[in-house]
Each structure stands twice: as structure tokens, then as C-alpha cells.
Amino acid sequence: MKRALAFLLLSCAGAAFAQRGALVDPTRPPLPAGEPTAKESAPAGPQLQSILISPTRRVAVISGNTVVQGGKYGDATVAAISEGAVLLRYADRKETLHLIPGVIKRERRADAEAQSHKGNSR
């Protein structure tokens, strides 16, 4: 009986200790040195969240607000909506919002040109 009571008390103490600290995924790789945490990496300003392009209209979702090409977003006019970006035109400047920040879409080279650059010539 004493053993069962001791085991029960130790189990409760262990559970209380485990709940005090934040749970950490042991399989998650460590952050590189100097990399900001999730709270620090939240960019300021408008965020492009979605783009819809159809034959009759172009729509974007910027920071939760749905805007059409030619429409207004705050002080800016939505000048253009493309597959991966939106161009905002303010009175004194232009700003491009990318759907995936850090990724700039480039056209692919022609197949013959790409084959010659592969380095697998036989």
C-alpha cells in the first residue's frame, strides 16, 4: 500500500513538473545562429496572402483585405496583380508585395539551351 501511494505521489509530481515547462519537439532541428524566432520574424507592413486570377478579374488578399486590380488598399492603389506579386502605387512610391517573400519568378531557358548547360554531354 505504501509503495502504491509513493508511486502515485511521484507520478503526480512528475506530471506537474512536465506541465511547468514548454513542450519542445526533440526532432526539430536547432535554429541557425542569428536566426530570428517566430515572434521576431513577423514582417511589418502589408502582407500578400493570396492571389486569384481569372479571365474576367484579378483579386488579391492583402493582410486579410480582398482587393481588385485598380482598387484601393489603404493609401495605395493596386496597380497590378500578377501570378506571384502585387504592385501597390502610393502617392510618392511603389511597393511590390510577393506571395512568397524571397522568391522571384524567372522565365525558364529554352530546352536546347538548358541541355547545353547541364554538363551531362555524352
C-alpha positions in Angstrom: 0.0 0.0 0.0 2.8 2.4 0.9 4.5 1.6 -2.4 1.4 2.4 -4.4 0.9 5.6 -2.5 4.6 6.6 -3.1 4.3 5.7 -6.8 1.1 7.8 -7.2 2.8 10.8 -5.5 5.9 10.6 -7.7 3.7 10.2 -10.8 1.7 13.4 -9.9 4.9 15.3 -9.1 6.4 14.3 -12.5 3.3 15.3 -14.4 3.2 18.7 -12.6 6.9 19.2 -13.4 6.3 18.3 -17.1 3.4 20.8 -17.3 5.5 23.7 -16.0 7.9 23.9 -18.9 7.0 24.4 -22.5 6.9 21.2 -24.6 9.7 21.1 -27.1 9.8 18.8 -30.2 13.0 16.8 -29.8 13.1 16.1 -33.5 13.1 19.7 -34.6 16.4 20.9 -35.9 18.1 23.8 -34.0 17.8 27.3 -35.3 20.9 28.6 -37.1 22.9 31.1 -35.2 21.4 34.6 -35.6 18.1 33.3 -37.0 15.1 35.3 -35.6 12.4 33.4 -33.6 8.8 33.3 -34.9 7.9 36.4 -32.9 10.8 38.4 -34.2 10.4 37.4 -37.8 6.9 38.8 -38.3 7.3 41.4 -41.0 5.8 44.8 -40.7 3.6 46.3 -43.3 1.1 44.8 -45.7 1.3 41.0 -46.3 0.2 39.4 -49.6 -1.7 36.3 -48.6 -3.5 35.1 -51.8 -4.0 35.8 -55.5 -6.9 34.8 -57.7 -6.6 35.4 -61.5 -9.4 34.5 -63.8 -10.2 35.6 -67.4 -12.5 38.3 -66.1 -10.8 39.6 -62.9 -7.7 39.7 -60.8 -8.1 39.7 -57.0 -5.6 39.6 -54.1 -5.9 39.2 -50.4 -3.6 41.7 -48.6 -3.4 41.4 -44.8 -6.9 39.9 -44.7 -8.5 42.5 -47.1 -9.7 41.5 -50.5 -8.8 44.0 -53.2 -9.2 44.0 -57.0 -6.8 45.3 -59.6 -7.3 49.1 -59.8 -8.9 49.2 -56.3 -7.6 50.8 -53.2 -5.7 49.3 -50.3 -5.3 52.0 -47.6 -3.5 54.9 -49.2 -2.3 52.8 -52.1 -3.8 51.9 -55.5 -3.4 48.2 -56.6 -1.7 48.9 -59.9 -1.1 45.3 -61.0 -1.7 41.8 -59.9 0.4 39.0 -61.4 0.8 35.3 -60.6 3.1 35.8 -57.7 3.1 39.5 -56.8 1.0 42.7 -56.4 2.2 46.2 -57.2 1.0 48.9 -54.9 1.3 52.5 -56.0 1.4 55.2 -53.3 1.5 58.9 -54.0 5.3 59.0 -53.5 6.5 55.5 -54.1 5.7 52.0 -55.4 5.9 48.8 -53.4 5.8 45.2 -54.7 4.4 42.5 -52.4 5.4 38.9 -53.2 3.2 35.9 -52.5 6.3 34.0 -51.3 8.8 36.5 -50.0 12.4 36.0 -51.1 11.3 34.1 -54.3 11.4 35.9 -57.6 10.0 34.1 -60.6 12.2 34.0 -63.7 11.4 32.6 -67.1 12.9 29.2 -67.9 15.5 28.9 -70.7 14.7 27.1 -73.9 15.1 23.3 -73.6 18.1 23.2 -76.1 19.9 26.0 -74.1 19.2 24.3 -70.8 20.5 20.9 -72.1 23.8 22.6 -73.2 24.3 24.0 -69.6 23.6 20.7 -67.8 27.1 19.4 -68.2 25.9 15.9 -68.9 27.0 15.9 -72.5 27.8 12.4 -73.9 
